[in-house]
Amino acid sequence: QVQLVESGGGFVQAGGSLRLSCAASGRTFSTYDMGWFRQAPGKEREFVAAVRRTGSITYYTDSVKGRFTISRDNAKNTVYLQMNSVKPEDTAVYYCAAHWAGNYDYTNSGTYNYWGQGTQVTVSS
């Protein structure tokens, strides 16, 4: 069992920055791939970014490339999402997720085994 707790959400003006954190407990953190997803009101949950177990491989959805950076600190059991140059369309609840077993499709929320409770990010124009 893995517990994931997100933090760092809040209100930010367009063009500003925010850093989300996701602290994990339970299984050995370095054994699972991590992802960030988001869900805006009335929309489906969508993939944002993912990082493989060692942290050396990362993936991003096109809309955040060049603005967001995913990273992890396996010694601290934490994954981060640095959000720069944020836009109003980045407003959503952000969730971190962990993949531990099974086939891994990093953009597919169904392949993640554990989820956090989410943290709200609101970007004002």
N, C-alpha and C positions, 0 to 999 in steps of 0.2 A: 504494500500500500504506500502511496505517495501523497503527501499533502503539499499543495501549492498555494502561496499567499502573495497576491499582487499588492503593490503599493506605489505611490508616486503620482497618481492621477490628480487632476484638478482643473482649474480654469487657467487658460493662457491666451494671450492675444495672438492673432495671426502674425507669423514671422518669428514668434518666440520659440523657446525650447522647453522640453520636459524630459525627465528620465524616469522610466518605469522600471521597477524591480520586481522580481518574482523569486521568493525564497522557498526552497524545497526542503522537505524533511521526509524521512522514511528510507527508501532504498538508496543505494549509493548513487549520488547525483551524476557522476561521470559515466554511468551506464545507460543514460537515456538522452535522446535527442529532444531538443526543446523548440517550441514554436510560440509565436504571438499571433493571435487572431483578434478581430474586432467586429463589433456588431452595432450598427447605427439603428436608430428607431425606424421600424418598418422595413428593415432590410435583413438579408440573410447574413449569418456570420461569414466573414471572409478572412483569408490568409493574409498576414502582413509580413512576417519574417520567420526564419527558422535557423537554427544553428546545430550542427552535428555534435557528437559527444565530446570530441576533443577541442571543439571551438574553432577548428581550422577551416571549416567549410560553412558558408552562410548562404542563405537564399532570401530574396526579397520579391514582393510583388512590385510590378512596374511603377505604380503610383507613388511609392515611397523610396525608390532607388535614388541615392544621392542625398536624401534627407534624413532617413532613419538608419540607425546602426544597431544591430543585435550583437551582443557579446555575452560571455559567461565567465564566471569565476568558480571553477570546480572546488577550490579550497573553501569558498564561502557558500557553496550550494545555492548559487544565485545566478539568474539570467537577467540581463538588462535589455531595455529598448531605449536608446537615446533618440529622441525625436527633435529634430531641428527644422527650422523654417516651416513650422506647422501651418496648416491651412484649415479653414472652417470645415471642409469636407473630411478632415481627420477626426472630427467629433464622433465619439463612439464609446462603448464600453470595451475595454481591452482585456483580453483573457490570455493567460499563459497556459501552455499545455505541454505534457510530457509524453513522449513515445518510448515505450520500453520493450514491447514485444509485438510480433506480427510484422507483416509487410509495411514498409514505410513510404508513404507518399506525402511529402512535407506540406503540400497545399491542401490536403484532404483532412478535414477535421475528424473524420471518422476513424483515421488511423492512429489518433492519439489516445492514450489509455487513461490519462488523468488531466483534470482541469482545475484551475483556480476559480475563485468566485467572481473575479472581474474587478476592474477599477475604471471609473468614469473619467474620460478626458473630454473637455469642452473647450473648443477654440472659438474665440469671438473675433468677428471681423472688424 
